[in-house]
Amino acid sequence: MLHPQSSARVRKRLATLLSAALLLALPGCSSLGSVGPTSRAINNATGDLVDQAGIQVVDVTDAVTRRAIEAARPTLFSEALGDSSVTQTVIQRGDVVGVTIFEAPPAALFGSTASFGGGDVGSALQKAVSGTSQPTSLPEMMVDDRGQITIPFAGTILAAGRTPPQVARQIVSRLAGKAHAPEVVVRLVTNSSANVSVVGEVNSNGRIALTPRGERLLDVLASAGGVKHPTHKTTIQITRDGRVASLPLDNIIRDPRQNIRLRTDDVVAAIFQPYSFTSLGLSGASAEVPFEQTGITLSQALGRIGGLKDERANARGVFIFRLEDPAVLDASLAATARRTPDGLVPVIYRVDLRNPATLFVAQSFPIRNKDIIYVTSAPLTDFQRFVGILSSLAFTAIGLGQAVP
């Protein structure tokens, strides 16, 4: 058994060794098991080391929010494309037309009961009859590659580029002197030219004919069987004359002005685009959070992840990581910022939720697809964990000292 003085010396040595070990461990415990970069590291992202990556740190202010809102505003169909006029019925090559000829009695050419079949275009003249003349219906015919159709006793008629009444008038003029007071009706049976193409996430891809009714965007989508996915996850893209405009389907449904009238050869594409942001750090939930294409604000995003994680989170250390459009940034910052190969700027938006004014700004600041919301730990959190380590080591030292006889 050790002498009391010897036992005291042993406990003193153990305490000294534990203290030395603790001091040596302090540099390695600076992060104390942090799940990500500290607030200090992010705030210094424009320093020498991280600046080589071209990362910009921007405070979320009212001016920054206004620029972000303007950049996030979708291009409206009513502004980019406009509301077209009603499509005029114009016959084109490949269309199928029907022609009906009326001849006043006494009918001298077509007769009262004449009806031309596929091989009857050379039918003989009918003798005049009394009574009311019956219509003579010609077989439906396709406008050929020269834009012409052939009418008995009238010859070839140019149809392409003309309306049905214009074609009818030319047929009447050709029959003058041959038929008795003829009247002609020309109708478009099959429209092969005035169409729009509907593709993408609709139930029936294909070409849909436009009529003088003036079909609008939602009419055409309905004719294609509707979209396959929920409206808040579907974007509608219209391509017209080399211009492309996109808008969430929800916006089109809510704003009748965006339900524009379509033009010939428009291409309508329904695109499935699920949007989401990622929440990391000491937020209420670390997860990938989906949101609707109409967009959400920062305050809504924080609400969906359960806010911050009680007292362990740093209310002054909320950051949004984003590859930003240079047009959103201040001109002086955008001019010097380094950019990714696709022309975007790596930006970290810094949010101070301790500032009451920031809570108002957060109600407008837009969250973008693929954003990362990262919440750092409070400064005292690491200190409290450090004190806990000290306490554990201290009690361990006391236990060892008491265990030594």
C-alpha positions, 0 to 999 in steps of 0.5 A: 500500500502506497504512502499517502504522500506517494498517492497524492503525487500519483494523482497529481501526475495523472492530472498533469498528464490528462491536462497535457493530453487535453491541451494537445487535443484542443487544436484537433477539436476546433470543429468538435465534430461539426456536420459542415462548414462553420459560420466563420468559414462561410463568412470568410469565403471571399478570403484568399483560399476560398476566393480562388474558387470564385465564391461570392458572399452576399447579404440578403437585403431588400435590394438583393431581394428585389433583383432576385424577384425580378430575375425569377419572374417568368416570361409571360406568354401574353408578353413574349408571344401575344394573343394571335388572331383567329386562324383564317381557313386557307387551303394548302397543298395536301389538304382535302377539299369537297366541292358541291355545285348547284345549277339553277333550273332548267339545268343545262350542264349538270342536271337535276340529279347528277352525281359524279362518282370516282370515274364519272368526271366525263359525264355527258350533258343532261337535258334540261328538266323542270323543278328544283335542281339538286346539288351535284357533289364531286368526290373529295379531292386532295390539293396536289403538289402544284396546289391545284384541283381539277373540276369537270367542265372547269379544268384545273383550279389553283386552290393553295393559298386561297380561301374556300370562297375564293376557290368557289368564285373561280369555279363559278367563273370557269362554268359561266356560259356552260352551266345555268346560273351555277353556285358553288360551295367549297369546304375544307374536309381535311386540314393538313396544314393549319396544325400545331404539334403537341409533344412531351408529357401529354396523353396523346402526342400528335398534330392538332388542327386549328379551325376558325374557332380559334383554339387556345392553349388549354383547348389544344392540351385538352385535345391531346388528352391533358397532361400526365403529371400534376399541374404544379409540376408541369411546365408548358413550352411554346416554340414559335418562329424561333422564339421559345417561351416557358411558363408553369401550367398552374400560371396558365390556369390561374391567369386567363391572359396566358391561355393564348390563341395558337398559330399554325406550326406552333410547337407545344411541349409539356415538360415534367420538372419537379423542383426541390431544394436541399436542407442541411446543417442544424435546420429542423430537418435535413432533407431534399424538399420538393416545391411547386413550379410557381415557386416559394419564398425563403420564409416558406422554405424555412417553414417546410423544414421546421425552422431552425433546430432550437438553441443549437442553431445560429440564427445569424448563420443561415446560408443559401448556396446557389449558382446564380445568374450574373444579371441578379448580382450587383453590376460591380460584383458581376463584372469581377466574379468568376463564372462556371463554364455555363456562365453562372456565379457561385454565390452564398447568400447570408441571412441574419434571422436575428434582424427583424427586417430580415423576416420581412425580406424572407417573405419575398426572397425566392428559393430556386431549384437545386438551392442548398439551405445550410444552417450553422451551429450557434457559437456557444454550441461548440463551447458547450460541447467543449465544456462537456468534454472537459467535464468528462475528462475531469471526472475521469481524472478524479475517478482514476485518482480515487482508484489509485490506492 
